[in-house]
């Protein structure tokens, strides 16, 4: 019985949010935009590459509210999380109002190549 009442309450709530017949529906959504970044450094004790996928929640003020790991990669995950928390964002907008939204951020780490000149003198 409680489930049915709860379901009906949700149905009434959502139906009241629907536009009236003939009313124009606007879905003008602009996702968060990165306005400044910091490059991650390659972890010292890691010898292979890896890809880290994060889900970053950007608040309506442009601040980072949450960072969730969708795909980790050994010694790179913590570095990626620390780096993305230093980024600056312009918040998402929905119908002209700033809103909280999530975006995926991917860090792909590859082993740095070190070149040196081995000339003997």
MODELLER restraints for C-alpha pairs under 7 A, 6 or more apart:
rsr = mdl.restraints
at = mdl.atoms
rsr.add(forms.Gaussian(group=physical.xy_distance, feature=features.Distance(at['CA:19:A'], at['CA:25:A']), mean=6.91, stdev=0.5))
rsr.add(forms.Gaussian(group=physical.xy_distance, feature=features.Distance(at['CA:26:A'], at['CA:95:A']), mean=6.89, stdev=0.5))
rsr.add(forms.Gaussian(group=physical.xy_distance, feature=features.Distance(at['CA:27:A'], at['CA:95:A']), mean=6.51, stdev=0.5))
rsr.add(forms.Gaussian(group=physical.xy_distance, feature=features.Distance(at['CA:28:A'], at['CA:94:A']), mean=5.61, stdev=0.5))
rsr.add(forms.Gaussian(group=physical.xy_distance, feature=features.Distance(at['CA:28:A'], at['CA:95:A']), mean=4.97, stdev=0.5))
rsr.add(forms.Gaussian(group=physical.xy_distance, feature=features.Distance(at['CA:29:A'], at['CA:93:A']), mean=5.66, stdev=0.5))
rsr.add(forms.Gaussian(group=physical.xy_distance, feature=features.Distance(at['CA:29:A'], at['CA:94:A']), mean=4.45, stdev=0.5))
rsr.add(forms.Gaussian(group=physical.xy_distance, feature=features.Distance(at['CA:29:A'], at['CA:95:A']), mean=6.44, stdev=0.5))
rsr.add(forms.Gaussian(group=physical.xy_distance, feature=features.Distance(at['CA:30:A'], at['CA:92:A']), mean=5.44, stdev=0.5))
rsr.add(forms.Gaussian(group=physical.xy_distance, feature=features.Distance(at['CA:30:A'], at['CA:93:A']), mean=5.06, stdev=0.5))
rsr.add(forms.Gaussian(group=physical.xy_distance, feature=features.Distance(at['CA:30:A'], at['CA:94:A']), mean=6.45, stdev=0.5))
rsr.add(forms.Gaussian(group=physical.xy_distance, feature=features.Distance(at['CA:31:A'], at['CA:92:A']), mean=4.48, stdev=0.5))
rsr.add(forms.Gaussian(group=physical.xy_distance, feature=features.Distance(at['CA:31:A'], at['CA:93:A']), mean=6.61, stdev=0.5))
rsr.add(forms.Gaussian(group=physical.xy_distance, feature=features.Distance(at['CA:32:A'], at['CA:58:A']), mean=6.92, stdev=0.5))
rsr.add(forms.Gaussian(group=physical.xy_distance, feature=features.Distance(at['CA:32:A'], at['CA:89:A']), mean=6.41, stdev=0.5))
rsr.add(forms.Gaussian(group=physical.xy_distance, feature=features.Distance(at['CA:32:A'], at['CA:90:A']), mean=5.56, stdev=0.5))
rsr.add(forms.Gaussian(group=physical.xy_distance, feature=features.Distance(at['CA:32:A'], at['CA:91:A']), mean=4.69, stdev=0.5))
rsr.add(forms.Gaussian(group=physical.xy_distance, feature=features.Distance(at['CA:32:A'], at['CA:92:A']), mean=4.13, stdev=0.5))
rsr.add(forms.Gaussian(group=physical.xy_distance, feature=features.Distance(at['CA:32:A'], at['CA:101:A']), mean=6.95, stdev=0.5))
rsr.add(forms.Gaussian(group=physical.xy_distance, feature=features.Distance(at['CA:33:A'], at['CA:89:A']), mean=5.47, stdev=0.5))
rsr.add(forms.Gaussian(group=physical.xy_distance, feature=features.Distance(at['CA:33:A'], at['CA:90:A']), mean=5.06, stdev=0.5))
rsr.add(forms.Gaussian(group=physical.xy_distance, feature=features.Distance(at['CA:33:A'], at['CA:91:A']), mean=6.74, stdev=0.5))
rsr.add(forms.Gaussian(group=physical.xy_distance, feature=features.Distance(at['CA:34:A'], at['CA:88:A']), mean=6.08, stdev=0.5))
rsr.add(forms.Gaussian(group=physical.xy_distance, feature=features.Distance(at['CA:34:A'], at['CA:89:A']), mean=4.51, stdev=0.5))
rsr.add(forms.Gaussian(group=physical.xy_distance, feature=features.Distance(at['CA:34:A'], at['CA:90:A']), mean=6.34, stdev=0.5))
rsr.add(forms.Gaussian(group=physical.xy_distance, feature=features.Distance(at['CA:35:A'], at['CA:88:A']), mean=5.56, stdev=0.5))
rsr.add(forms.Gaussian(group=physical.xy_distance, feature=features.Distance(at['CA:35:A'], at['CA:89:A']), mean=5.29, stdev=0.5))
rsr.add(forms.Gaussian(group=physical.xy_distance, feature=features.Distance(at['CA:35:A'], at['CA:90:A']), mean=6.46, stdev=0.5))
rsr.add(forms.Gaussian(group=physical.xy_distance, feature=features.Distance(at['CA:36:A'], at['CA:87:A']), mean=5.69, stdev=0.5))
rsr.add(forms.Gaussian(group=physical.xy_distance, feature=features.Distance(at['CA:36:A'], at['CA:88:A']), mean=5.12, stdev=0.5))
rsr.add(forms.Gaussian(group=physical.xy_distance, feature=features.Distance(at['CA:37:A'], at['CA:87:A']), mean=4.64, stdev=0.5))
rsr.add(forms.Gaussian(group=physical.xy_distance, feature=features.Distance(at['CA:37:A'], at['CA:88:A']), mean=6.63, stdev=0.5))
rsr.add(forms.Gaussian(group=physical.xy_distance, feature=features.Distance(at['CA:38:A'], at['CA:83:A']), mean=6.36, stdev=0.5))
rsr.add(forms.Gaussian(group=physical.xy_distance, feature=features.Distance(at['CA:38:A'], at['CA:86:A']), mean=6.52, stdev=0.5))
rsr.add(forms.Gaussian(group=physical.xy_distance, feature=features.Distance(at['CA:38:A'], at['CA:87:A']), mean=6.24, stdev=0.5))
rsr.add(forms.Gaussian(group=physical.xy_distance, feature=features.Distance(at['CA:39:A'], at['CA:83:A']), mean=6.95, stdev=0.5))
rsr.add(forms.Gaussian(group=physical.xy_distance, feature=features.Distance(at['CA:40:A'], at['CA:79:A']), mean=6.64, stdev=0.5))
rsr.add(forms.Gaussian(group=physical.xy_distance, feature=features.Distance(at['CA:40:A'], at['CA:80:A']), mean=6.61, stdev=0.5))
rsr.add(forms.Gaussian(group=physical.xy_distance, feature=features.Distance(at['CA:40:A'], at['CA:83:A']), mean=5.64, stdev=0.5))
rsr.add(forms.Gaussian(group=physical.xy_distance, feature=features.Distance(at['CA:43:A'], at['CA:75:A']), mean=6.89, stdev=0.5))
rsr.add(forms.Gaussian(group=physical.xy_distance, feature=features.Distance(at['CA:43:A'], at['CA:76:A']), mean=6.91, stdev=0.5))
rsr.add(forms.Gaussian(group=physical.xy_distance, feature=features.Distance(at['CA:46:A'], at['CA:75:A']), mean=6.49, stdev=0.5))
rsr.add(forms.Gaussian(group=physical.xy_distance, feature=features.Distance(at['CA:47:A'], at['CA:111:A']), mean=6.63, stdev=0.5))
rsr.add(forms.Gaussian(group=physical.xy_distance, feature=features.Distance(at['CA:48:A'], at['CA:110:A']), mean=6.97, stdev=0.5))
rsr.add(forms.Gaussian(group=physical.xy_distance, feature=features.Distance(at['CA:48:A'], at['CA:111:A']), mean=5.87, stdev=0.5))
rsr.add(forms.Gaussian(group=physical.xy_distance, feature=features.Distance(at['CA:49:A'], at['CA:109:A']), mean=5.15, stdev=0.5))
rsr.add(forms.Gaussian(group=physical.xy_distance, feature=features.Distance(at['CA:49:A'], at['CA:110:A']), mean=4.34, stdev=0.5))
rsr.add(forms.Gaussian(group=physical.xy_distance, feature=features.Distance(at['CA:49:A'], at['CA:111:A']), mean=5.50, stdev=0.5))
rsr.add(forms.Gaussian(group=physical.xy_distance, feature=features.Distance(at['CA:50:A'], at['CA:73:A']), mean=5.37, stdev=0.5))
rsr.add(forms.Gaussian(group=physical.xy_distance, feature=features.Distance(at['CA:50:A'], at['CA:108:A']), mean=6.02, stdev=0.5))
rsr.add(forms.Gaussian(group=physical.xy_distance, feature=features.Distance(at['CA:50:A'], at['CA:109:A']), mean=5.19, stdev=0.5))
rsr.add(forms.Gaussian(group=physical.xy_distance, feature=features.Distance(at['CA:50:A'], at['CA:110:A']), mean=6.63, stdev=0.5))
rsr.add(forms.Gaussian(group=physical.xy_distance, feature=features.Distance(at['CA:51:A'], at['CA:73:A']), mean=5.85, stdev=0.5))
rsr.add(forms.Gaussian(group=physical.xy_distance, feature=features.Distance(at['CA:51:A'], at['CA:107:A']), mean=5.64, stdev=0.5))
rsr.add(forms.Gaussian(group=physical.xy_distance, feature=features.Distance(at['CA:51:A'], at['CA:108:A']), mean=4.36, stdev=0.5))
rsr.add(forms.Gaussian(group=physical.xy_distance, feature=features.Distance(at['CA:51:A'], at['CA:109:A']), mean=6.00, stdev=0.5))
rsr.add(forms.Gaussian(group=physical.xy_distance, feature=features.Distance(at['CA:52:A'], at['CA:71:A']), mean=5.37, stdev=0.5))
rsr.add(forms.Gaussian(group=physical.xy_distance, feature=features.Distance(at['CA:52:A'], at['CA:72:A']), mean=4.98, stdev=0.5))
rsr.add(forms.Gaussian(group=physical.xy_distance, feature=features.Distance(at['CA:52:A'], at['CA:73:A']), mean=5.65, stdev=0.5))
rsr.add(forms.Gaussian(group=physical.xy_distance, feature=features.Distance(at['CA:52:A'], at['CA:76:A']), mean=6.98, stdev=0.5))
rsr.add(forms.Gaussian(group=physical.xy_distance, feature=features.Distance(at['CA:52:A'], at['CA:77:A']), mean=5.99, stdev=0.5))
rsr.add(forms.Gaussian(group=physical.xy_distance, feature=features.Distance(at['CA:52:A'], at['CA:80:A']), mean=6.98, stdev=0.5))
rsr.add(forms.Gaussian(group=physical.xy_distance, feature=features.Distance(at['CA:52:A'], at['CA:106:A']), mean=5.78, stdev=0.5))
rsr.add(forms.Gaussian(group=physical.xy_distance, feature=features.Distance(at['CA:52:A'], at['CA:107:A']), mean=5.16, stdev=0.5))
rsr.add(forms.Gaussian(group=physical.xy_distance, feature=features.Distance(at['CA:52:A'], at['CA:108:A']), mean=6.46, stdev=0.5))
rsr.add(forms.Gaussian(group=physical.xy_distance, feature=features.Distance(at['CA:53:A'], at['CA:69:A']), mean=6.24, stdev=0.5))
rsr.add(forms.Gaussian(group=physical.xy_distance, feature=features.Distance(at['CA:53:A'], at['CA:70:A']), mean=5.31, stdev=0.5))
rsr.add(forms.Gaussian(group=physical.xy_distance, feature=features.Distance(at['CA:53:A'], at['CA:71:A']), mean=4.84, stdev=0.5))
rsr.add(forms.Gaussian(group=physical.xy_distance, feature=features.Distance(at['CA:53:A'], at['CA:72:A']), mean=6.73, stdev=0.5))
rsr.add(forms.Gaussian(group=physical.xy_distance, feature=features.Distance(at['CA:53:A'], at['CA:104:A']), mean=6.89, stdev=0.5))
rsr.add(forms.Gaussian(group=physical.xy_distance, feature=features.Distance(at['CA:53:A'], at['CA:105:A']), mean=5.88, stdev=0.5))
rsr.add(forms.Gaussian(group=physical.xy_distance, feature=features.Distance(at['CA:53:A'], at['CA:106:A']), mean=4.54, stdev=0.5))
rsr.add(forms.Gaussian(group=physical.xy_distance, feature=features.Distance(at['CA:53:A'], at['CA:107:A']), mean=6.46, stdev=0.5))
rsr.add(forms.Gaussian(group=physical.xy_distance, feature=features.Distance(at['CA:54:A'], at['CA:67:A']), mean=6.53, stdev=0.5))
rsr.add(forms.Gaussian(group=physical.xy_distance, feature=features.Distance(at['CA:54:A'], at['CA:68:A']), mean=5.57, stdev=0.5))
rsr.add(forms.Gaussian(group=physical.xy_distance, feature=features.Distance(at['CA:54:A'], at['CA:69:A']), mean=4.66, stdev=0.5))
rsr.add(forms.Gaussian(group=physical.xy_distance, feature=features.Distance(at['CA:54:A'], at['CA:70:A']), mean=5.36, stdev=0.5))
rsr.add(forms.Gaussian(group=physical.xy_distance, feature=features.Distance(at['CA:54:A'], at['CA:71:A']), mean=6.93, stdev=0.5))
rsr.add(forms.Gaussian(group=physical.xy_distance, feature=features.Distance(at['CA:54:A'], at['CA:104:A']), mean=5.63, stdev=0.5))
rsr.add(forms.Gaussian(group=physical.xy_distance, feature=features.Distance(at['CA:54:A'], at['CA:105:A']), mean=5.14, stdev=0.5))
rsr.add(forms.Gaussian(group=physical.xy_distance, feature=features.Distance(at['CA:54:A'], at['CA:106:A']), mean=6.26, stdev=0.5))
rsr.add(forms.Gaussian(group=physical.xy_distance, feature=features.Distance(at['CA:55:A'], at['CA:67:A']), mean=5.75, stdev=0.5))
rsr.add(forms.Gaussian(group=physical.xy_distance, feature=features.Distance(at['CA:55:A'], at['CA:68:A']), mean=5.09, stdev=0.5))
rsr.add(forms.Gaussian(group=physical.xy_distance, feature=features.Distance(at['CA:55:A'], at['CA:69:A']), mean=6.38, stdev=0.5))
rsr.add(forms.Gaussian(group=physical.xy_distance, feature=features.Distance(at['CA:55:A'], at['CA:70:A']), mean=6.58, stdev=0.5))
rsr.add(forms.Gaussian(group=physical.xy_distance, feature=features.Distance(at['CA:55:A'], at['CA:102:A']), mean=6.41, stdev=0.5))
rsr.add(forms.Gaussian(group=physical.xy_distance, feature=features.Distance(at['CA:55:A'], at['CA:103:A']), mean=5.73, stdev=0.5))
rsr.add(forms.Gaussian(group=physical.xy_distance, feature=features.Distance(at['CA:55:A'], at['CA:104:A']), mean=4.55, stdev=0.5))
rsr.add(forms.Gaussian(group=physical.xy_distance, feature=features.Distance(at['CA:55:A'], at['CA:105:A']), mean=6.27, stdev=0.5))
rsr.add(forms.Gaussian(group=physical.xy_distance, feature=features.Distance(at['CA:56:A'], at['CA:66:A']), mean=5.94, stdev=0.5))
rsr.add(forms.Gaussian(group=physical.xy_distance, feature=features.Distance(at['CA:56:A'], at['CA:67:A']), mean=4.67, stdev=0.5))
rsr.add(forms.Gaussian(group=physical.xy_distance, feature=features.Distance(at['CA:56:A'], at['CA:68:A']), mean=6.56, stdev=0.5))
rsr.add(forms.Gaussian(group=physical.xy_distance, feature=features.Distance(at['CA:56:A'], at['CA:102:A']), mean=5.34, stdev=0.5))
rsr.add(forms.Gaussian(group=physical.xy_distance, feature=features.Distance(at['CA:56:A'], at['CA:103:A']), mean=5.39, stdev=0.5))
rsr.add(forms.Gaussian(group=physical.xy_distance, feature=features.Distance(at['CA:56:A'], at['CA:104:A']), mean=6.10, stdev=0.5))
rsr.add(forms.Gaussian(group=physical.xy_distance, feature=features.Distance(at['CA:56:A'], at['CA:105:A']), mean=6.87, stdev=0.5))
rsr.add(forms.Gaussian(group=physical.xy_distance, feature=features.Distance(at['CA:57:A'], at['CA:64:A']), mean=5.92, stdev=0.5))
rsr.add(forms.Gaussian(group=physical.xy_distance, feature=features.Distance(at['CA:57:A'], at['CA:65:A']), mean=5.49, stdev=0.5))
rsr.add(forms.Gaussian(group=physical.xy_distance, feature=features.Distance(at['CA:57:A'], at['CA:66:A']), mean=5.06, stdev=0.5))
rsr.add(forms.Gaussian(group=physical.xy_distance, feature=features.Distance(at['CA:57:A'], at['CA:67:A']), mean=6.35, stdev=0.5))
rsr.add(forms.Gaussian(group=physical.xy_distance, feature=features.Distance(at['CA:57:A'], at['CA:101:A']), mean=5.66, stdev=0.5))
rsr.add(forms.Gaussian(group=physical.xy_distance, feature=features.Distance(at['CA:57:A'], at['CA:102:A']), mean=4.12, stdev=0.5))
rsr.add(forms.Gaussian(group=physical.xy_distance, feature=features.Distance(at['CA:57:A'], at['CA:103:A']), mean=6.55, stdev=0.5))
rsr.add(forms.Gaussian(group=physical.xy_distance, feature=features.Distance(at['CA:58:A'], at['CA:64:A']), mean=4.63, stdev=0.5))
rsr.add(forms.Gaussian(group=physical.xy_distance, feature=features.Distance(at['CA:58:A'], at['CA:65:A']), mean=5.74, stdev=0.5))
rsr.add(forms.Gaussian(group=physical.xy_distance, feature=features.Distance(at['CA:58:A'], at['CA:91:A']), mean=6.36, stdev=0.5))
rsr.add(forms.Gaussian(group=physical.xy_distance, feature=features.Distance(at['CA:58:A'], at['CA:100:A']), mean=5.66, stdev=0.5))
rsr.add(forms.Gaussian(group=physical.xy_distance, feature=features.Distance(at['CA:58:A'], at['CA:101:A']), mean=5.55, stdev=0.5))
rsr.add(forms.Gaussian(group=physical.xy_distance, feature=features.Distance(at['CA:58:A'], at['CA:102:A']), mean=5.97, stdev=0.5))
rsr.add(forms.Gaussian(group=physical.xy_distance, feature=features.Distance(at['CA:59:A'], at['CA:65:A']), mean=5.82, stdev=0.5))
rsr.add(forms.Gaussian(group=physical.xy_distance, feature=features.Distance(at['CA:59:A'], at['CA:91:A']), mean=6.47, stdev=0.5))
rsr.add(forms.Gaussian(group=physical.xy_distance, feature=features.Distance(at['CA:59:A'], at['CA:99:A']), mean=6.66, stdev=0.5))
rsr.add(forms.Gaussian(group=physical.xy_distance, feature=features.Distance(at['CA:59:A'], at['CA:100:A']), mean=4.28, stdev=0.5))
rsr.add(forms.Gaussian(group=physical.xy_distance, feature=features.Distance(at['CA:59:A'], at['CA:101:A']), mean=6.66, stdev=0.5))
rsr.add(forms.Gaussian(group=physical.xy_distance, feature=features.Distance(at['CA:60:A'], at['CA:91:A']), mean=5.43, stdev=0.5))
rsr.add(forms.Gaussian(group=physical.xy_distance, feature=features.Distance(at['CA:60:A'], at['CA:92:A']), mean=6.89, stdev=0.5))
rsr.add(forms.Gaussian(group=physical.xy_distance, feature=features.Distance(at['CA:60:A'], at['CA:98:A']), mean=5.06, stdev=0.5))
rsr.add(forms.Gaussian(group=physical.xy_distance, feature=features.Distance(at['CA:60:A'], at['CA:99:A']), mean=4.39, stdev=0.5))
rsr.add(forms.Gaussian(group=physical.xy_distance, feature=features.Distance(at['CA:60:A'], at['CA:100:A']), mean=4.67, stdev=0.5))
rsr.add(forms.Gaussian(group=physical.xy_distance, feature=features.Distance(at['CA:61:A'], at['CA:91:A']), mean=6.18, stdev=0.5))
rsr.add(forms.Gaussian(group=physical.xy_distance, feature=features.Distance(at['CA:62:A'], at['CA:89:A']), mean=5.17, stdev=0.5))
rsr.add(forms.Gaussian(group=physical.xy_distance, feature=features.Distance(at['CA:62:A'], at['CA:90:A']), mean=5.15, stdev=0.5))
rsr.add(forms.Gaussian(group=physical.xy_distance, feature=features.Distance(at['CA:62:A'], at['CA:91:A']), mean=4.39, stdev=0.5))
rsr.add(forms.Gaussian(group=physical.xy_distance, feature=features.Distance(at['CA:63:A'], at['CA:89:A']), mean=6.86, stdev=0.5))
rsr.add(forms.Gaussian(group=physical.xy_distance, feature=features.Distance(at['CA:64:A'], at['CA:85:A']), mean=6.74, stdev=0.5))
rsr.add(forms.Gaussian(group=physical.xy_distance, feature=features.Distance(at['CA:80:A'], at['CA:107:A']), mean=6.59, stdev=0.5))
rsr.add(forms.Gaussian(group=physical.xy_distance, feature=features.Distance(at['CA:91:A'], at['CA:98:A']), mean=6.06, stdev=0.5))
rsr.add(forms.Gaussian(group=physical.xy_distance, feature=features.Distance(at['CA:91:A'], at['CA:99:A']), mean=6.68, stdev=0.5))
rsr.add(forms.Gaussian(group=physical.xy_distance, feature=features.Distance(at['CA:92:A'], at['CA:98:A']), mean=5.66, stdev=0.5))
rsr.add(forms.Gaussian(group=physical.xy_distance, feature=features.Distance(at['CA:92:A'], at['CA:99:A']), mean=5.45, stdev=0.5))
rsr.add(forms.Gaussian(group=physical.xy_distance, feature=features.Distance(at['CA:92:A'], at['CA:100:A']), mean=6.43, stdev=0.5))
rsr.add(forms.Gaussian(group=physical.xy_distance, feature=features.Distance(at['CA:92:A'], at['CA:101:A']), mean=6.14, stdev=0.5))
rsr.add(forms.Gaussian(group=physical.xy_distance, feature=features.Distance(at['CA:93:A'], at['CA:99:A']), mean=5.51, stdev=0.5))
